[in-house]
Amino acid sequence: YDFICQIGRTLNKAMQEESIEKVQEAYNVLKIRAFTLRTAEDEEWRVASKIPKPISTEKD
């Protein structure tokens, strides 16, 4: 849930600021999460749980 909210906030800012950089930021976060989920599916959660959470540069 928190992850989806983070993406929503980033996309809202992108629309308000008309910022392609914010859209790219949201895309990068989604890409990292998709990689984590694919790894979890392929290698089980023992490996995926060791992947560090991306550091957000944005204040919530």
C-alpha positions as CSV (number, residue, x, y, z in Angstrom):
1,Y,0.0,0.0,0.0
2,D,2.7,2.5,1.0
3,F,4.6,1.7,-2.3
4,I,1.5,2.5,-4.4
5,C,0.9,5.7,-2.4
6,Q,4.6,6.8,-3.0
7,I,4.2,6.2,-6.8
8,G,0.9,8.2,-6.7
9,R,2.5,11.1,-4.9
10,T,5.4,11.2,-7.4
11,L,3.0,11.1,-10.4
12,N,0.8,13.8,-8.9
13,K,3.9,16.0,-8.5
14,A,4.9,15.2,-12.1
15,M,1.5,16.5,-13.3
16,Q,1.6,19.6,-11.2
17,E,5.1,20.5,-12.1
18,E,4.8,19.2,-15.7
19,S,8.1,17.3,-14.9
20,I,9.3,14.5,-17.1
21,E,12.0,13.9,-14.4
22,K,9.3,13.0,-11.9
23,V,7.7,10.6,-14.3
24,Q,11.1,9.0,-14.9
25,E,11.6,8.8,-11.1
26,A,8.3,6.9,-10.7
27,Y,9.2,4.6,-13.6
28,N,12.6,3.8,-12.0
29,V,11.0,2.9,-8.7
30,L,8.4,0.7,-10.5
31,K,11.2,-1.0,-12.4
32,I,13.2,-1.8,-9.2
33,R,10.0,-3.2,-7.5
34,A,9.3,-5.4,-10.6
35,F,12.8,-6.8,-10.5
36,T,12.4,-7.6,-6.8
37,L,9.1,-9.4,-7.4
38,R,10.6,-11.4,-10.3
39,T,13.5,-12.3,-8.2
40,A,11.2,-13.4,-5.4
41,E,9.2,-15.6,-7.8
42,D,12.4,-17.1,-9.3
43,E,14.6,-17.4,-6.3
44,E,12.1,-17.5,-3.5
45,W,11.7,-14.8,-0.9
46,R,14.9,-15.6,1.0
47,V,16.9,-13.9,-1.7
48,A,14.5,-11.1,-2.5
49,S,14.2,-10.1,1.1
50,K,17.9,-9.3,1.2
51,I,17.6,-6.8,-1.7
52,P,17.8,-3.3,0.0
53,K,14.9,-1.0,-0.3
54,P,15.6,1.9,-2.7
55,I,16.4,5.2,-0.9
56,S,13.9,7.9,-1.8
57,T,15.2,11.4,-2.3
58,E,11.7,12.8,-1.8
59,K,10.2,13.8,1.5
60,D,6.8,12.2,2.1
